[in-house]
């Protein structure tokens, strides 16, 4: 392939994202559509044991992110986790991981767009959901066409809105519980709802296991800090700070917020098809506040989609740089934005949004796309762990010099890998998630054929 040349200032992605951008991007990635929209379904499936599910997944996710952090900081030439996967596992791993992560975000953005369409119907019931969904996609494309720094600013303020929303919900819930507020449905706000025996496993152990699917999707995006590494100032200081804060964020924004929802509304009154964040204010008799929260949740979905649009364009740019995607995707605009990658990814997402024509029920589409995304996220996290294991065997010298070693090392990497494989097997329990699990092998077969074809042309290069 003929290399694409650029001006002297634009030979690659620019490190224009500051510490505050990265901290809020990583925090915004941890507070996504899965929490605001999908948590109602998980509570309906798993009851109060959802709190345990989020703590378990968060525990293992922390070690995945620590493995990623050590790998990225072991060699600052690594621009994303596809780079170190290629270096330590091989070029095939970089090919599979890069394309799978790209698809996972494309699918996740479709899910976010679907949710945006559903939230607009809260105000305009007769409005077709695809109209606001497509409008959001075009708006995010326009924002991402501009500079990387603008993306950081947009995501910064999106994240601020999400944080305020969660903290407000927690504050209102504390007041309602403290005053033993009685909702119009006759439910008295009380911490006792968290300890009701029948609410812990309302659908038995199978319901508990089924809750892992949406919960995994909720955490998709936490690894986004790994794709922003190439555009981060001082990654040695910024990345560890963002990763180390993950446990606190999970406890505050997932465990505490969902505990508040259950304490106010009780498990039995949480709707699986609506946002529990919006429903809490409706149940509490604050319809105006519910409308405001609906807007906040809408911006949250837009924020998650914004992260996805950014991430897909950067991953496709990286694949092209490795020779694993057409060379046109290496082209950068004058502001160092991978414009061709951005345009192609956005176009594919718009096709995905057209699923709304086939499945007008928002939660039906959301379940399908969230399951596919969860499978691809599990694959991504697993590959990161495998790359870490290969790195420990191949470069003990780099590990010895590392200033950000993964706690537990090799043993914890194997334990976390086993947990992810266990969660993958759980997707076979329910018909709606089993379908996606059965279909996804076709994606990897397609990747294998594509890799064989590209390798035959002799253009695959090591990361």
LINBELVEN-V798555 format. One record per helix or strand of 3 or more residues. SS is the DSSP state (H for helix, E for strand). FROM is the first residue (numbers start at 1). TO is the last residue. Records with the same first field share a line. If there is no record, write none. Layout:
SS->FROM-TO  FROM-TO
This chain:
H->19-30  33-74  81-88  91-123  129-145  148-178  191-195  197-200  204-219  222-226  229-231  235-244  246-265  267-269  276-283  287-321  327-330  339-353  355-358  362-394  396-401  409-426  431-456
